[in-house]
Amino acid sequence: KTKQPVRNVQRQIHSEWVREREESNEGTDERTSKRASERASEGTTSHRPPRRPSMPKAVKAKSAGAPASKGPSGGPQTVADDILIPSTNDMVEAGEVDAARVHVPKFAPETATGSGSNKPDGATAKVEFRRVSVPQHRMTPLKDKWLLLYGPVTENLKLDMRMNLKSRKVEIKTTAKTPDAGNLQRAADFVHAFILGFEVSDAIALLRLDDLYIESFEVKDVKTLRGEHLARGIGRMAGKSGKTKFTIENASRTRIVLADTKIHILGSFQNIRVARDAICNLIMGSPAGKVYNRLRSVSARLNSSY
């Protein structure tokens, strides 16, 4: 028996496999047609699921070339995650939607107290409070100047103010007529400035100007002084009959309160810095004459800048 070439053997095996495959397909087709005829005779329909629509070519190329990324829900990103929904403005500009048929809501401007026209009927504005503590040694001056404090707060800022004698606090709250919510903080700063020791005529500037601040510090924050050294330091800041304090106030355009070892300065940021430097030099031991010379040059520089 002669040996057949390998190629002929492969062809023979392939032809036999194709023949068997065709026979099996013919049997399958016969069974399928038989089942269809039985269903048709019984009057039943097939329950095959609908065919899934094919994926667009652009999406196929993107999903095949790019690695799998996470969608908004945290899972693998699907085709729906890549679809961009155009906004209403884009559709109007493209001419796909008529601008007259698009309903765009319009909201009325909200007021500071939250009582805008878009607020539902029957709703009340939110009431805000500020409470300023009053120490015992400032109770008598507060009683004497109460009307001077009460007038600007209630008439100009449209706020309510009262004195709670039980808790020793000045309570301020907003009303329905308050035009700006920032008035509440301005009124609290105004009352707090008077409690610190400033005159009403000086503290009222906090209500009229926006760039005024109050800075407070103590002598020990600059240098630790005790006993007679502390007393001499306070004397250098005040001067004879308050001469040094008045000079610093006039040169730096600020107001200064010396309350024992605490110093309070009222003014703008730049002016407070000038007054603070002068007071710190006096606490450190510089003579008043040397501080006057520095103030003279600094005040000339400030006047030229204005």
Buried (B, 14 or more C-beta within 10 A) or exposed (E): EEEEEEEEEEEEEEEEEEEEEEEEEEEEEEEEEEEEEEEEEEEEEEEEEEEEEEEEEEEEEEBEEEEEEEEEEEEEBEEEEBEEEEEEEEBBEEEEBEEEEEEEEEEEEEBBBBBEEEBEEEEEBEEBEBBBEBEEEBBEBBEEBEEBBBEBBBEBBBBBBEBEEEEBBBBBBBEEEBEBBEBBBBBBBBBBBBBBBBBBEBBBBBBEEEEBEBBEBEBEEBEEBEEEEBEEBBEBBBBEEEEBBEBBBEBBBBBBBBEEBBBBBBBBEEBBBBBBBBBBBBBEEBEBEEBBEBBEEBBEEBEEEE
